[in-house]
Amino acid sequence: MENILDFTRDDLAGWFDNNGIRPFRAGQIFKWLYIQQADAFEQMTDLSKDLRKKLEDNFYIQRLIIDDKLTSVDRTEKFLYRLFDGHHIESVLIPEKDHFTLCVSSQVGCVQNCQFCLTAKGGFIRNLNISEMIAQIRDARYYLVKKNLDPKKLSNIVFMGMGEPLANYKNLVKALEIITDSDYGLKFSSKRVTVSTCGLVPKITQLGLDTDVNLAVSLNATTDEMRSRLMPINKKYPLNQLLKACQTFTMKPRKKITFEYILMKGINDTKEDALRLAKLLAPIKAKVNLIPFNEYDKSEFKCPSKNKISEFLQVLLDKNFTAITRKSKGADILAACGQLKAKLH
């Protein structure tokens, strides 16, 4: 038995073709799964009883189990999901002015060991299956329906939760295919789907060739010495390799790569850092999200002063960059950037 959410529409059509079923049925089933939110094949009333029986004999549909849910003062909601093997992940539903953004996890834990990230403290356990990534989104829409909210208000997806998405590349790309399937899948515009990476250089190039989603790069330092201290991946793929890959990243003319820069007091928050950042990104179609460090218990890092943050931002604006200071939501429930840990509370 296989989870049908692990199949793209083309994969399902191929399975049908190999099993004597007309491939177009895959579109009908996707409509039931992702538009009608069906939880059982018997609900798919425009399919014959024989086909429904065959589906039941070979596939199952599974939702994630919510072990805990926390709500922030700013209405951000964090879901602690228990997976089939007992491990846990977290995803975060973020309310915006006129829509919702969902922060999706791609791995149980993370092997990258970025020093400022709470997820790294728990180590790496495994990659998520396609279905486990897809279910975070499908179930979030279902949750909005139960709250009498329009599920279409969930319009933005960011792979910025637990794990390094590009380290789970094969499953990620399949999941993105379902997410951006505009006919029968989850129907998200690729303009509203972003994949964030700590800097897996070969996969950055490949992502641009395989998908049309947005790229965000977690940069966080302007010298190899500091970046290697903060992010061990830099020892394998130093700044010059990373930025070269970003220069050649395939994207539509008006798109830009988002560079995420977590500001940490006394680490990477000087005017000199800002000037070096501007120089590094000058050859790239770039925009910058400055993220004041989200403090958590026992962290060695601290958030800079408001003046320091403003000065850093002004340097980038003076250099004609599109740059903002991103106000992280959900910090009071450990749902902000770098705070996901997936432990029972």
N, C-alpha and C positions, 0 to 999 in steps of 0.2 A: 504493500500500500504506500502511495506517495501523496504528499501534500500538494494539492493542485495549484496552490499559490506559488510553488517553486517553478511553474511553467510559464514562459512567455506565450503569447498567442501563437507565434510561429512554431514553438516547440510543441504546444498542444495539438496544433493542426497536423504536425508531423506524426505525433503519436496516433492520432485518429486515422491518418492515411495508412499507417502500418497495421492498424487493427480493423480495417474494413469499414471505417466510419468516414462519412464525407467531411473533409477538412473545414468547411465553412462553419460547422457546428462550434468550432473553437470560439468564434466571435460571439455566438449566442451565449455560450457559457461565461465568457468574460463579462458580458453585459450583466448577467445574473450575479457574478461575484463582486464586481466593482461598482456597478451602478445601482443594482437592486439590493446589494449587500446580503445575498442569500447565504444561509448557514447550512443548508442541506440540499442535496441534489433533487429530493422530492419536491422542493419548491419550484423547480425549473419546469413549469407547466407546459411550455411550448416544445418540450422534448418528449419523445416517445417513452413509454414505460420501459421498453427494452434498453434504450440508451441510458436512461437514468439508472437502471439496474447495473449496466456495465460500468458506469461511472462509480457507483457505490462499491462495486467489487474491486476497483483498481485505485481509487483516490479517496482522500478525505479533505475536509475543509476545517481549518483550525484557527481559532482566535487566540491571542496571547492572554495569559492569566495576569490580572492586575493584583499584585500582592499589597500594594500601597499606593496612595495618591496624596500628594501634598499640594496645597494652594498657597501661593505667595500673596502678600499684601497688594501686589500690583496685578493680581489675577492670573499670573503665570501658573500653569499646572504641570507638575512633574509626576510621571507615571513610573512606578517600579514594576517591571514585567518579569514574571517567572517563566522561563523557557521549559521545553519538554524534558530536558535533562536536569532540571533543578537550578541551573545557573540563572543569574539575573542581569538585566540591562535596564537602562533608563532612557526615556524620551521626554521631550519638553514641548508643551503646547503654549505658544507665546501669543497673547492678544496684541494686535496692532490697531491702528486707528480704524481701519475699515475691513480688516481681514485677520486671519490667523497664520502664523508660521509654525511649522513643526520641525523640531531639531531631532534628527534620527540617528540612532547608533548603528554601527556597521560591524562591530566586534564585541565579544565579551572580554572586557579589559583592553589592554593595549601594550604592545611590546616596545613602543618607541621611546618610552621613559623620559619624556620631556619633564624637566625638573619642576616646573611650575604647575603641573597638571595633576589633579587629584586622582583621575582615572588610572594613571600610571602606577600609583602606590599599591594597587591590588594585583599588579602583574597581568600577564596575558593568558587567556584560557583557550579561546577558539574564535574562528570566524563565524559570523552569522550566516545562516542559509538565506537564499533569496526570499523565501516565505517569511522569515523572521524580520527582514527589513520591510517588506511590503506590508506585513500585518500591522506594523507600527502606524502606518499611514491609513490603511483601510480601517483599523480599529479607532483611530482618532476621529475620522469622519463619522463613524458609527456612534461614537461618544457624543459628538455635536448634535446628531439627530435626536439622541435620547434626552439631550438638554433643550430640545425644541429650538435649536439653532440651525441655520442653513449650512449643510456640510460643504457647499461650494465656497463658503467663506474661508475654508482652509485652502489657501491658494499658493502658499510658498513652502518649499521643502529645502532644508539645509542639512547636508550630511556633516554635522559638526558635533555629534554626540560622542558616545564612547567609541574608541578605536580609530584606526587610520583607514579611511575608506579605500585608498588605492592599494593597500596591502591585502585587501579582499576583492581584487579587481574583477575576476570573472563573475562572481556573484553580484557585485555592484553594477556592472554594465547590464546584466540581465534584469536586475531590479529597475534600473533606469529606463529600460525598454518598456516595462509594464507601467511605470509611473507616467511616462510621456506618451503612451499609446493613446492617441487622440480620438480613436474611433470607439473602442470598447474597454480600454483599460482605465487607469485612474485619471487620465485626461488632464494632467498638469502641463502647462506650457513649459518648454525647456528654458524659457527666459526666467522662470520662477523657481528653477531647481539649481542648487549650488552644491558643489562637492569641494570640501576643504581638505587640504593635505599639508603634512609637515614638511614635504619635500622629497617624495619618491620620484626622482627625476625621470627614469625611463617610462613610468606610467603616466606622467604628466603629458608627455608627447602623445602617448597612445590614447589617452582620454579625449584629446582634441580631435583625433581621427575617428574615434568610435562613437562619439556622442556630440550633442550640441548644447550641453548644459554649461552653466557658469563655473569658473574655477576660482577658488579662494586659496591663498597660500599663507600659512602661518609662518611669518618671518621672524619677528621678535628680536632681532639683533642686526647690527650693521657691520660687524667684523666676524671673521671666521672664528677667532679665539672665543668671543663671547657666545656666538651662536652654538658652537660645539659644546660649550659648558652648559648651556640651557637646553639644547636639543641634540642629542647624540647622533641623530641622522646626518647632521652636518659634517661629521667626520668622513662619512661615505660619499655624500654629495654636497660639497662645499658651495659657498654662495655663487661663485662664478658659473658652476655647472647648473645650479638651480635657476639662476636668472637667465642663462642662455636658453634653457628649456622653456621658460616663460615667454621669451622673445619669439620663439617659433611655435608657440601654442596656437593651434588652428581655431579661429573664432570669427564670427561675423563682424563686419567693419565697425559697427558702432559699439561693440562690446568692449569691456575692460576687465582685466584680472583684478580681483580684490586682494590686497595684501593686508593681512591681519597683523597688528603690531601691539602686543600686550605690554603696556607701560609698567615697569617695575622700579620702585624707588631705589636710586643709587646704582642701578644695573644698566639701564638702557634708555634713560629719560633726559639726557642732556641736549643742549642746543647742538652740540657737535654730532650727536647721534642723529638728530633730525636732519642736519645738513648732509651727512653721509647717506641717510636713507633717500633723500631727494636725488642725490647723485646716482645711487645704485639703480633707482627706478626710472630715471630719465629716459632710457632707451625703450621702455616698455609701456604699452597701453595699460596704465595702472590707475587704480584708485586705492585709497588707504583708509582702513578702519582702525582707529586707535582705540584700544580697549584697556582702560585702567584696570590694574590687576584686581581680581575678585578674591579677597582674602578669605582664608578658611583656617580652622584650628590647627595649630602647630606648623603652619607654613612659614618658611624662612623668608619669603618675599612679602613686600608691602606695597601698597598703592601710593603713588606720588601725590604731592599736593595739587590742588586745583590750579594754582598758578603755573606749576611746572607742566601740567597737562596742556593748559592753554598756550603756553609758550611754544611747546613742541608742535602743536597743531598749527600755530600761526606761521612757523617756518615753512611748513608744507604748503599752506595756502599762499604764502608769498612767492613760492616757487611754482605757483599755478597748478598744483595738484588738486584733484577732487579728493577731499579728505574730511572725515567726520570723527568725532569722539562718540563711540557707540556706548549708549547707556545699557548696561547689561540688566536683564530682568531676572527675577527669581532668586536673587542672591541670598535672601533670608531662608530659602528652602534648599540651598546648595544646588540650584538649577542653572546658575550662570556659567559663562564660558570657563572651562577648566575645572568645574566643580563636581561633575558627575562621577559617582563612585559605585552605585548599584549595590548597596548594602541594605539589609533589612533595618528599619529604623526602630 
